[in-house]
Amino acid sequence: MKAKNPGALSGRTWTSILLFGLIGQIAWVVENMYFSRFMQNEITRAPYATTLMVAFSALFATLSTLLGGAICDRTGKRKVFITWGYVIWGFTIMAFALIPMQPAPDKVKAMVILVVVMDCVMSVIGSISNDASFNTWITDMTNTANRSKVDTILAVLPLLAIAVVFVGFDGLTNAAATTDDWKKFFMLLGIIPTVGGLIGVFLMKDKPGLQKKTDGNFLADFVYSLNPKVIKENKLLYVCLSGNMVAAIAYQIYVNYLFNIIEGTLQIKDYIVPVAIIGLAAAVGSVLVSTAMDKVGKKHFFYPTIIAGIIGCVVIWSAKFFVGKNLKAELAILIVGGILVIGVTLVMAGLFTASYRDCIPKGREGLFQGCRMVLYVLVPMIIGPLIAQFIINQYNKGVTDSADIVYPMELFLGAAAVMVFCFIPASVVRKKQDAVHEKLLEFYFEVSKFLNIYDLVDDHYVIYTYYAPDGSFLVRLYCVDTSANIQKCLDKANAAVFFSATLLPVQYYISLLSEAKDDYAIYARSPFDPKNRAVLIGTDVSSRYTRRGQEEYMRIAAYIKQTVMQKKGNYLAFFPSYRMLQDVMECTGPQLDTSIRCICQTSGMTEEEREAFLHEFEQKRKEDEGLLGFCVMGGIFGEGIDLKEDSLIGAIIVGTGIPQICREREILKQYYDGRNEDGFAYAYRYPGMNKVLQSAGRVIRTAQDRGVVLLLDERFAKSEYRKMFPREWEECEYCSRSNVADKLGRFWELSEYEH
């Protein structure tokens, strides 16, 4: 049965994500953009009212988000807070339709307090149900295989929500809107989250197996990030947050008055199209800039982004000089400046937020959410409106009737002045990022590589975990059957041909290299005369671990001695490990006379040492001299070297080449055993035999070459090994220490006679 895609989400889950994501953003658009407009148009234009509303809303939203997250963790529930929270959230929006609008002067302050209180209630419910519970549910239901896709979709939803509210309902909230229009607006927009919540009662499901959290407490976690010691240890993190804070303060100076500035101060009545252009262009531009940041590094974008934001604010401010004079120029300035200001706001958030995330200590992600909420949300939403209130009051000195208050374009100059202070944290972050950039980049590519492989994971893979020697916890995506991945490459071509002298057994390699049922193998006849090669199997020795010891090593040494002494020349002896190589060489050396020179492969040989080793085999020697090289099977001298004619006349192969037992080999064995195949053969025997064939292939390189291949292990005589022999070895012979010299002697005599 095919394994389920680890990144796949059910239709029910996707529906819940899109439904509650979009509805939540629609509700926040009402709160963030239209409550302030409602206050200014229907209650009072006095800036203190907007300031109070935004500040208290930010305070209660921050606290309730933190509280809501803690409640979700401690109860182990999300759905109930999301669904019923959305139901109540909708009612808190609809309640604004009951507020007496356009109050008498003596009732204004009371109405301001009422609106502020109702806004705080709405923010509390929305923050608990959406910011805390829904975002926690998203984390529960997603994983590394799909989280990027889900987060990308969620990031687009705020723009879609603005479009829905702006295009569909803005006519109920503009300067010409009546009190009845505002009542309709709140009722209609309030119904949306309420109905969505009721649908969610039947649609949404919590992730199974959620556990209640009982350790620690919320207050301790929140205070952690505000501890002076923690701040000192993580200075750069707080510098990044402060940069984000300054940029957010600049944004909060003008955003709460934006619609009334466009409609009232700039006297642009048909503003839907230019505002839509600004929003779309800013969104697209910020995405493009963010992509470039990932490619070339964030540090290159701090100063240009800040400068662009300041210029954008100045450009929008200059539109005041064209009011009532040149509408086209005014619109052009608004669009250009708006794209710069809004786009820069998005990019600045990305710059400092991404840098902040880079600095969070591992395992402390949750503990730093408190300071992030305070510095990124609470402080800007208090200080920004206060600055705006000061600028508005200064511009409107002498105005006694709040209805006559004008929201000046100087708000953008105030934002520009605040943005200048972004250069301070930006300069610090740029200097520090150079030191960590390379490390982060390396980590990014490693993660990217891992995720790319994870996307391929299916039933051909085994995922396992283990602890490295240094104590690190590692996750391995092990492709135990490569056929599917290779097939994807083969599908891009009309045909593929694999060449090798060691594709044995052929069915084993066909199963690993392709999934196609019509693949076939051609066994080409060898151009080499089999009479030029003697293949002997020593049946009275073994390389099994249970047999290894001095006695067995002496038997192997006896074979080696008789082989190299029967005919002097150059030989290579291959062993399954360096340890066995050394042990056998110590037993062999004393048995050889001085006419046989021994050289040995060592671990970690340099390129010069490898060349020197091979150069020994190319040297001319007297007929009574010989060379014996001790090598490791499957190593650098077991494949890829070309020693022709007398450069090499024999290979002595000790053992079947079976790899050492390890975690991956055992996983491979278990995998094929589970498919009712010979798991031991796939994991050990076939790879081992490949090394044997590679080593044996060093002997005969041309049609004129002659040589011997001596296989020293009793297991080579068994049928499971004989069936893996190439056809050219069909006439191999068995031998023992007592007769190996005779068999080799006859081969060399016959070979000399025929040549």
Sequence and secondary structure as in RCSB ss.txt:
>XXXX:A:sequence
MKAKNPGALSGRTWTSILLFGLIGQIAWVVENMYFSRFMQNEITRAPYATTLMVAFSALFATLSTLLGGAICDRT
GKRKVFITWGYVIWGFTIMAFALIPMQPAPDKVKAMVILVVVMDCVMSVIGSISNDASFNTWITDMTNTANRSKV
DTILAVLPLLAIAVVFVGFDGLTNAAATTDDWKKFFMLLGIIPTVGGLIGVFLMKDKPGLQKKTDGNFLADFVYS
LNPKVIKENKLLYVCLSGNMVAAIAYQIYVNYLFNIIEGTLQIKDYIVPVAIIGLAAAVGSVLVSTAMDKVGKKH
FFYPTIIAGIIGCVVIWSAKFFVGKNLKAELAILIVGGILVIGVTLVMAGLFTASYRDCIPKGREGLFQGCRMVL
YVLVPMIIGPLIAQFIINQYNKGVTDSADIVYPMELFLGAAAVMVFCFIPASVVRKKQDAVHEKLLEFYFEVSKF
LNIYDLVDDHYVIYTYYAPDGSFLVRLYCVDTSANIQKCLDKANAAVFFSATLLPVQYYISLLSEAKDDYAIYAR
SPFDPKNRAVLIGTDVSSRYTRRGQEEYMRIAAYIKQTVMQKKGNYLAFFPSYRMLQDVMECTGPQLDTSIRCIC
QTSGMTEEEREAFLHEFEQKRKEDEGLLGFCVMGGIFGEGIDLKEDSLIGAIIVGTGIPQICREREILKQYYDGR
NEDGFAYAYRYPGMNKVLQSAGRVIRTAQDRGVVLLLDERFAKSEYRKMFPREWEECEYCSRSNVADKLGRFWEL
SEYEH
>XXXX:A:secstr
     TT   HHHHHHHHHHHHHHHHHHHIIIIIHHHHIIIII   HHHHHHHHHHHHHHHHHHHHHHHHHHHHH
T  HHHHHHHHHHHHHHHHGGGGS  S  GGGHHHHHHHHHHHHHHHHHHHIIIIIIIIHHHHHHH  TTTHHHH
HHHHHHHHHHHHHHHHHHHGGGTSTT  HHHHHHHHHHHHHHHHHHHHHHHHH    TT     SS HHHHHHHT
T HHHHHHTHHHHHHHHHHHHHHHHHHHHGGGHHHIIIIIS  S  HHHHHHHHHHHHHHHHHHHHHHHHH GGG
GHHHHHHHHHHHHHHHHGGGGGTTT HHHHHHHHHHHHHHHHHHHHHHHHHHHHHHHHHS TT TGGGHHHHHII
IIIHHHHHHHHHHHHHHHHHTTT  SGGG    THHHHHHHHHHHTTHHHHHHHHHHHHHHHHHHHHHHHHHHHH
HHHHTT STTEEEEEEE TTS EEEEEEES  HHHHHHHHTTSS      S   SHHHHHHHH   TT       
 SS GGGEEEEEETT    GGG SHHHHHHHHHHHHHHHHHS SEEEEEESSHHHHHHHHHHHGGGS TTEEEEE
  TT  HHHHHHHHHHHHS   TT EEEEEEETTSTTSSS    GGG  EEEEES       HHHHHHHHHHHHT
TS HHIIIIIHHHHHHHHHHHTTS  STT  EEEEEE GGGGSHHHHTTS GGGTT EEE TTTHHHHHHHHHHH
HHHH 
